[in-house]
Amino acid sequence: MVVKNVKTLRSFIGVASFFRKFVPGFSVVAQPLFKLLKKNVPWSWGTEQEESKKKLVELLTTAPVLAHYNEDIEVVVQTDASQEGLGAVLLQDGGDGPRPISYISRGLNDVEKRQHCNELECLALVWALEKFRPYVYGKKFKVETDSSAVKWLFSKKEVGKFGRWVLALQEYDFEVCHIRGKTNSVADGLSRNPLVETTDASGHMGVEKTLARVLQRYWWPRVTVDVRKYALSCLFCQLHKHQTGTPFCLLQPIAPPTSCFESIVIDHLGPFKLTEEGNQHIIVAIDALSKYVELEAVPDTTAANVVRFLNNNIVHRFGTPVRIVSDQGTAYTAKEVADALEEWKIEHVFATGEHPHTSGLVERANRTLTLACAAYVNTEQNDWDKHLREAAYAINTAKQSTTEKMPFELVFGRVPRTPLENSLSWPTDRPQSFYEFRSRVEEMRKEVYLRIIRKQSKTKALVDLRRRVMQPLQPGEFVLVRRKAKKKGKTRKFLPKFTGPFQVVKRVKSGDNICETTYLVEDPPGRRTVRKFRRFNAHVSKIRKFRPREVVFDESEEEEDVTALEQLPEPEKPPRRGRRKSTTTSRVDSLPANPQPPPLPPSSRGRQRKRPNYLKDYVTE
């Protein structure tokens, strides 16, 4: 809790004073703080005041102030909200007055700061019960607040945000009690001076470190399983941590076309330094078969420049392509581009968001182009647009590593003539007829087509050795999707790496075939609003299965086992024959001499599991 002025100091002392009877020597410890509240005393926060505040925080968050949770004592949840944050405290009265079990608080984001105070009071309650769920779920408890916003919430008949809040509160059994603002000083102070949540004290260090921390003080049956479930279902960890291990998804090569400029891949490169002509970007297009590159410098990434480039540099120079592949930038998703492609009857294929590998052909060409331009620009780097023709010529007349041919030769059917050849007298070649020229060019392009397929197969075999296959996702499953988050004024490394959860809709079709690596995902019904409804394609390499937080200590399995045993039919008794014998037998006689426990089922990897040695004297089920 940060103390900046007299107002925040009063809030802090209000929180501390609520439990002062549990703090020995409270007035002595807090004396440096009370001095600043006197009249005509200038504000001067020094070392003495900081030490006093730290001492009080330590006393409030340890015994005897902070108590252990007791299931036999009534639970009281106090909540409050302000324009700075949300705050709540879980209390239990064991006979000597209410004592805190847990404090929680957090600040408001930009959207929440614009909400009405009634909405914030309701949000504080919904958020607090979600955090205190292990303490309050399944039992009756009290909610104390100094606002009547909860009654206002239940009177709302909307199905949006308020409807979701009402549904979230209906799974709890609680009674709302109105209290005076002075009595609600703890939650009020926490909301005005948000703290770091106590659940983050372990630092989200993963399963092994969390388990080691738990085993230092506690143990219970299946502790490893429970801690693992709890840690893996942590929402913060799922959103912020990297997805380690071998990447998902086997390589899916895109089949090359059979003719030049049948399929092209297009992208923007830049921004570069502004030139004298006012250009800052480069439109790059590459043919999928010959790897021939077409370039043009443009001032911006508007759709009008894309349409003009396609019309001048592609359609009216090499003919109308069948298919164009691009990313999902606004320059390519604009209506102007869609109308032009519809007029030319060109199929437009969008690459999956945050997965540039789909248009990897042009991404690799961009890297080569950047290197080529660097060899021509001046020291001021403001004349790069004047050397694009030289850079394009250098790329198109170089032997391409995949096709092992010059892109210029594959497109025009000949090698380019150089100035050196014009200065020397070369013998005249026998002129080819049209049919000979066409036959030679078609044979060369067919050879290149087969060579591309062979190299794609070889690359796939090598790459797949370092990949793993994800189990097919079913419609309705919840997933998280990796995105490059950017927020103004925020440190990028501290932002979540994944967003969601989203709901899987279906696998995406690629032509007449089902794409094995891309899924259509959308916001679940509970998170859709009028202004916000996200629905997009996601590649499996960017997908992480979402693990919802479950009740860890659940006895449902035992109840199911008991119910199953109760439903078993009673065994039929054989008919009695001969002399009647005593039906009383001892428990020892009814058991086998050497009970052998049944073998454990194999693990998920097919390995045989063994019981630990400390259970050798017990019969387990």
ABEGO torsion letter per residue (X at the ends): XBBABAAAAAAAAAAAAAAAAABBGAAAAAAAAAAAABBGBBBBBBAAAAAAAAAAAAAAABOAABBBBBAABBBBBBBBBBAAEBBBBBBBBAGAEBBBABBBBBBBBAAAAABBAAAAAAAAAAAAAAAAAAAABGBBBBBBBABAAAAAAAABABABAAAAAAAAAAABBBBBBBBBAAAAAAAAAAAABBBBBAAAAAGGAEAAAAAAAAAAABBBBGAAAAAAAAAAABAAAAAABBBBEBBBEBBBBBBBBABBGABBBBBBBOBBBBBAAGBABBBBBBBAAAGBBBBBBBABABAAAAAAAAAAAAAAAAEBBABBBBBABAAAABAAAAAAAAAAGBBBBBBBBGBAAAAAAAAAAAAAAAAAAAAABBAAGAAAAAAAAAAAAAAAABBBAAAGBBAAAAAAGBBBBBAAAAABBBBBBBBBBAAAAAAAAAAAAAAAAAAAAAAAAAAAAAAAAABBBBBBBBBGBBBBBBBBBBBBGBBAAABBABBOBBBBABBBBBEABBBAABBBBBBBAAABBAABBBBBBBBAAABBBBBBBBBABBAAAAAAAAAAAAABBBBBBBBBBEBBBBABBBAAAABBABBBBBBBBBBAAGBBBBBBAAAAABBBX
